[in-house]
Amino acid sequence: MNVIQLTGALELGLIYSIVAMGIYLSFRTLQFPDMTVDGSFPLGAAICATCVLHGMHPLTATLMAMLGGALSGFITALMATRLKMLNLLAGILTMIALYSVNLRIMGRPNMSLSGEKTVFNEFFSYLAIPSVSTLLLPLLVIVIIVALLALLFLRTELGLGLRAAGSNAKMARAKGINDQRMIQLGLSISNSFVALAGALFAQTQGFADVTMGTGTIVYGLAAVILGEALLSTRTIKQALLACILGAILYRFVISIALNTHEFGLHASDLQLVTAIIMVLAMQVPALKRHIKAIR
C-alpha cells in the first residue's frame, strides 16, 4: 500500500468510527440490535447532498442529515415500543422503507457533489489555510467532538437512565425510569450519529448513492467487537475509544488485505474478508481467557 491508500483508509476509518459509536449506543448500551443503520447511513448522505445542491450551507445540510437520521431511529423505536414489534424486525422494516425514502429525497439513484462546497472547505476557510489533499485534521476534530458529546451525555442523569434501561429494564422501571422513552431517545441519537457519518462520507467521496449503506451494520459491529477485543471497556471513555480504534484498525486491515497481491483478493471479496475478521475478533476474548487460565 502507498501513502495515498493509507491516508484514504485512515479517513474512512475516522468516518466509520462515528458509525461504531452510534452502534455502540444501540447494540451495547441499549442491548438493541438496530438494523436501521443500513438505511440511515445513506439517508444522511441523501439529505446532505440534496440540501447542498439546492444551495444550503454544508454545515446546515449536515445538521439536517443528523435530524433525518434521528427521525429514522425514533420511528424504529416507536415500532418496537408502541407496536410491540421484535427489535430486529422493527429495524429491518425501517431500513427497507428508507430505501424508497432516499430515492424520493434524491430523485435518482445517485447524486454527484463534484465542485460543491463541503464542511471541509468551510473548515479550511475558517482557519484561513489553503485546502489540502488530506482531510484527516477536520475528520479527527469531528470525531473528537462526537466522542466528547457522547461521553458527556452518557454521564448525565438522562444518560445514566438510558444505560440503566439497557442494562436492566425491570429495575429501571422500578426506579421510575421510562424504559420505552429511553429506547426512543437512544435510537434517535444512535442513528443521528450514523447519518452524520453518511453525510461526511458523501462530502469526502463526492457522491451519494442509495446503495451506499449496504453492510453498514456489519462494519459498525466489526469495529465495536474488534475494539473491545483489543481494549478494556470498563468505562464509557474506554468503550468510545475502543470504537474509534476498532474502526480505524478494521479499515486498515481491509485495505491491506485487498491491496496485497499475495492474498489474491479483490474488491468483490470485501464481505468475505469482513466476515473472517469478525469471526477472528470474536475469538480474541476467549483466547485471552485461555491464556490467563494457563498462567
C-alpha positions as CSV (number, residue, x, y, z in Angstrom):
1,M,0.0,0.0,0.0
2,N,1.2,3.5,-0.8
3,V,0.7,6.7,1.3
4,I,-2.4,7.7,-0.6
5,Q,-4.1,4.4,0.1
6,L,-3.1,4.5,3.8
7,T,-4.4,8.1,4.2
8,G,-7.7,7.1,2.5
9,A,-8.0,4.1,4.8
10,L,-7.5,6.3,7.9
11,E,-10.1,8.9,6.6
12,L,-12.7,6.2,6.1
13,G,-11.8,4.7,9.5
14,L,-12.5,8.0,11.2
15,I,-15.8,8.4,9.4
16,Y,-16.9,4.9,10.3
17,S,-15.8,5.3,13.9
18,I,-18.8,7.6,14.2
19,V,-20.9,4.7,12.9
20,A,-19.3,2.5,15.5
21,M,-20.1,4.9,18.3
22,G,-23.7,5.0,17.2
23,I,-23.9,1.3,17.1
24,Y,-22.3,1.1,20.5
25,L,-25.2,3.2,21.9
26,S,-27.8,0.9,20.4
27,F,-26.1,-2.5,20.5
28,R,-24.2,-2.3,23.7
29,T,-25.8,0.4,25.8
30,L,-29.5,-0.4,25.0
31,Q,-29.0,-4.1,24.0
32,F,-31.0,-3.3,20.9
33,P,-29.8,-4.9,17.6
34,D,-30.7,-2.0,15.3
35,M,-30.7,-2.7,11.5
36,T,-31.9,0.8,10.8
37,V,-28.3,2.0,10.3
38,D,-28.1,0.4,6.8
39,G,-30.8,2.9,5.8
40,S,-29.9,5.9,8.0
41,F,-26.3,6.0,6.6
42,P,-27.4,6.6,3.0
43,L,-30.3,8.8,4.4
44,G,-27.7,11.1,5.9
45,A,-25.8,11.2,2.6
46,A,-29.0,11.8,0.6
47,I,-30.3,14.6,2.7
48,C,-26.9,16.3,2.9
49,A,-26.3,16.0,-0.9
50,T,-29.8,17.3,-1.8
51,C,-29.6,20.2,0.6
52,V,-26.1,21.2,-0.7
53,L,-27.2,21.0,-4.3
54,H,-30.1,23.3,-3.5
55,G,-27.8,26.0,-2.1
56,M,-27.9,25.2,1.6
57,H,-24.8,25.8,3.7
58,P,-23.0,22.5,4.0
59,L,-22.9,22.7,7.8
60,T,-26.7,23.2,7.9
61,A,-27.1,20.4,5.4
62,T,-25.1,18.1,7.7
63,L,-27.2,19.0,10.7
64,M,-30.3,18.3,8.6
65,A,-28.9,14.9,7.8
66,M,-28.5,14.2,11.5
67,L,-32.1,15.3,12.2
68,G,-33.3,12.9,9.5
69,G,-31.2,10.1,11.0
70,A,-32.7,10.8,14.4
71,L,-36.2,10.6,13.0
72,S,-35.5,7.2,11.4
73,G,-34.2,5.9,14.7
74,F,-37.2,7.3,16.5
75,I,-39.6,5.5,14.1
76,T,-37.8,2.2,14.7
77,A,-38.1,2.7,18.4
78,L,-41.8,3.6,18.1
79,M,-42.5,0.3,16.3
80,A,-40.5,-1.7,18.9
81,T,-42.0,0.0,21.9
82,R,-45.5,1.1,20.9
83,L,-46.4,-1.6,18.3
84,K,-44.5,-4.3,20.3
85,M,-42.6,-5.5,17.2
86,L,-39.5,-7.5,17.6
87,N,-36.5,-5.2,17.8
88,L,-34.8,-6.8,14.8
89,L,-37.9,-6.7,12.7
90,A,-38.6,-3.1,13.5
91,G,-35.1,-2.1,12.3
92,I,-35.4,-4.2,9.2
93,L,-38.7,-2.6,8.2
94,T,-37.4,0.9,8.7
95,M,-34.3,0.0,6.7
96,I,-36.4,-1.3,3.8
97,A,-38.7,1.8,3.9
98,L,-35.7,4.2,3.9
99,Y,-34.5,2.8,0.5
100,S,-37.6,4.3,-1.1
101,V,-37.4,7.4,1.1
102,N,-33.8,8.0,-0.1
103,L,-34.8,7.6,-3.7
104,R,-37.6,10.2,-3.1
105,I,-35.2,12.6,-1.5
106,M,-32.6,12.5,-4.2
107,G,-35.0,11.9,-7.1
108,R,-32.5,9.5,-8.7
109,P,-30.3,6.5,-7.5
110,N,-27.1,8.6,-7.1
111,M,-26.1,12.2,-6.9
112,S,-22.8,13.9,-7.5
113,L,-21.3,16.6,-5.3
114,S,-18.3,17.3,-7.5
115,G,-17.4,21.0,-7.3
116,E,-19.8,21.8,-4.5
117,K,-18.8,23.3,-1.1
118,T,-18.5,21.0,1.8
119,V,-17.9,21.3,5.6
120,F,-14.3,20.6,4.9
121,N,-14.0,23.6,2.6
122,E,-15.6,25.7,5.3
123,F,-13.2,24.2,7.9
124,F,-10.1,25.3,6.0
125,S,-11.7,28.6,5.1
126,Y,-12.4,29.3,8.7
127,L,-8.8,28.6,9.7
128,A,-7.6,30.8,6.8
129,I,-5.5,28.0,5.4
130,P,-5.5,26.5,1.9
131,S,-7.4,23.3,1.3
132,V,-5.1,20.2,1.4
133,S,-5.4,16.8,-0.2
134,T,-5.9,15.0,3.1
135,L,-9.0,15.6,5.3
136,L,-7.5,13.9,8.4
137,L,-7.4,17.0,10.5
138,P,-11.1,18.1,10.1
139,L,-12.3,14.5,10.4
140,L,-10.3,14.0,13.6
141,V,-11.8,17.2,15.1
142,I,-15.3,16.0,14.2
143,V,-14.7,12.5,15.7
144,I,-13.3,14.0,18.9
145,I,-16.3,16.4,19.2
146,V,-18.8,13.5,18.7
147,A,-17.0,11.3,21.2
148,L,-16.9,14.1,23.8
149,L,-20.6,14.8,23.3
150,A,-21.4,11.1,23.7
151,L,-19.3,10.8,26.8
152,L,-20.8,13.9,28.4
153,F,-24.3,12.8,27.6
154,L,-23.9,9.3,29.0
155,R,-22.6,10.8,32.2
156,T,-25.7,13.0,32.7
157,E,-28.7,11.9,34.7
158,L,-30.6,11.2,31.4
159,G,-27.6,9.2,30.1
160,L,-27.5,7.2,33.2
161,G,-31.2,6.5,32.9
162,L,-30.6,5.3,29.3
163,R,-27.8,3.0,30.4
164,A,-29.9,1.6,33.2
165,A,-32.8,0.9,30.8
166,G,-30.4,-1.1,28.6
167,S,-28.8,-2.9,31.4
168,N,-32.0,-4.0,33.3
169,A,-35.3,-2.7,32.1
170,K,-37.3,-4.0,35.1
171,M,-35.0,-2.4,37.6
172,A,-35.1,0.8,35.6
173,R,-38.9,0.9,35.7
174,A,-38.8,0.2,39.4
175,K,-36.7,3.3,39.8
176,G,-39.2,5.4,37.9
177,I,-37.3,5.4,34.6
178,N,-39.4,5.2,31.4
179,D,-37.5,2.5,29.5
180,Q,-39.6,3.0,26.3
181,R,-38.6,6.7,26.2
182,M,-35.0,5.8,26.8
183,I,-35.1,3.4,23.8
184,Q,-36.6,6.1,21.7
185,L,-34.0,8.6,22.8
186,G,-31.1,6.2,22.4
187,L,-32.0,5.0,18.9
188,S,-32.6,8.6,17.8
189,I,-29.1,9.6,19.0
190,S,-27.5,6.5,17.6
191,N,-29.0,7.0,14.1
192,S,-28.2,10.7,14.1
193,F,-24.5,9.6,14.5
194,V,-24.8,7.2,11.7
195,A,-26.5,9.8,9.4
196,L,-23.7,12.2,10.3
197,A,-21.2,9.6,9.1
198,G,-23.2,9.2,5.9
199,A,-23.2,13.0,5.3
200,L,-19.4,13.1,5.9
201,F,-18.9,10.1,3.6
202,A,-20.8,11.8,0.8
203,Q,-18.8,15.0,1.2
204,T,-15.5,13.2,1.2
205,Q,-16.2,10.9,-1.7
206,G,-18.2,13.5,-3.7
207,F,-21.4,11.5,-4.2
208,A,-24.4,10.0,-2.6
209,D,-25.9,6.7,-3.6
210,V,-29.0,4.8,-2.3
211,T,-27.0,1.6,-2.0
212,M,-24.0,3.0,-0.1
213,G,-25.4,1.8,3.2
214,T,-25.2,-1.9,2.4
215,G,-23.2,-3.6,5.1
216,T,-23.0,-0.6,7.4
217,I,-24.3,-2.6,10.4
218,V,-21.6,-5.2,9.8
219,Y,-18.9,-2.6,9.6
220,G,-20.0,-0.9,12.8
221,L,-20.3,-4.2,14.7
222,A,-17.0,-5.4,13.4
223,A,-15.4,-2.1,14.7
224,V,-17.1,-2.4,18.1
225,I,-16.1,-6.0,18.5
226,L,-12.6,-5.5,17.3
227,G,-12.1,-2.5,19.6
228,E,-13.5,-4.4,22.6
229,A,-11.2,-7.3,21.8
230,L,-8.1,-5.1,21.9
231,L,-9.0,-2.6,24.7
232,S,-10.7,-2.8,28.1
233,T,-14.2,-1.3,28.0
234,R,-14.9,-1.0,31.7
235,T,-15.6,2.8,31.4
236,I,-17.6,4.8,28.9
237,K,-14.4,6.6,27.9
238,Q,-12.6,3.4,27.2
239,A,-15.5,2.0,25.2
240,L,-15.8,5.0,22.9
241,L,-12.0,5.0,22.4
242,A,-12.3,1.3,21.5
243,C,-15.0,2.1,18.9
244,I,-12.7,4.7,17.3
245,L,-9.6,2.5,17.3
246,G,-11.6,-0.6,16.2
247,A,-13.0,1.2,13.2
248,I,-9.6,2.6,12.1
249,L,-7.9,-0.8,12.6
250,Y,-10.6,-2.6,10.8
251,R,-10.4,-0.3,7.8
252,F,-6.6,-0.7,7.7
253,V,-6.9,-4.5,7.8
254,I,-9.4,-4.4,5.0
255,S,-7.3,-2.1,2.9
256,I,-4.1,-4.2,3.4
257,A,-5.9,-7.4,2.6
258,L,-7.5,-6.1,-0.6
259,N,-4.3,-4.3,-1.8
260,T,-1.8,-7.1,-1.1
261,H,-1.5,-9.2,-4.3
262,E,-0.1,-12.2,-2.3
263,F,-3.5,-12.9,-0.9
264,G,-5.2,-12.9,-4.3
265,L,-8.2,-10.9,-3.0
266,H,-10.3,-8.4,-5.0
267,A,-12.7,-5.7,-4.1
268,S,-15.6,-8.2,-4.6
269,D,-14.2,-10.2,-1.7
270,L,-14.9,-7.3,0.8
271,Q,-17.8,-9.1,2.5
272,L,-15.8,-12.3,2.8
273,V,-12.9,-10.5,4.4
274,T,-15.3,-8.7,6.8
275,A,-16.9,-11.9,7.9
276,I,-13.5,-13.5,8.6
277,I,-12.3,-10.5,10.6
278,M,-15.4,-10.5,12.7
279,V,-15.0,-14.3,13.5
280,L,-11.4,-13.8,14.4
281,A,-12.2,-10.7,16.6
282,M,-14.9,-12.5,18.4
283,Q,-12.4,-15.3,19.4
284,V,-9.9,-12.8,20.9
285,P,-11.7,-12.6,24.4
286,A,-11.9,-16.4,24.6
287,L,-8.2,-16.6,23.7
288,K,-7.3,-14.1,26.4
289,R,-9.3,-16.1,29.0
290,H,-7.5,-19.3,27.9
291,I,-4.1,-17.6,28.2
292,K,-5.0,-16.3,31.7
293,A,-6.1,-19.8,32.7
294,I,-2.8,-21.3,31.6
295,R,-0.9,-18.7,33.6
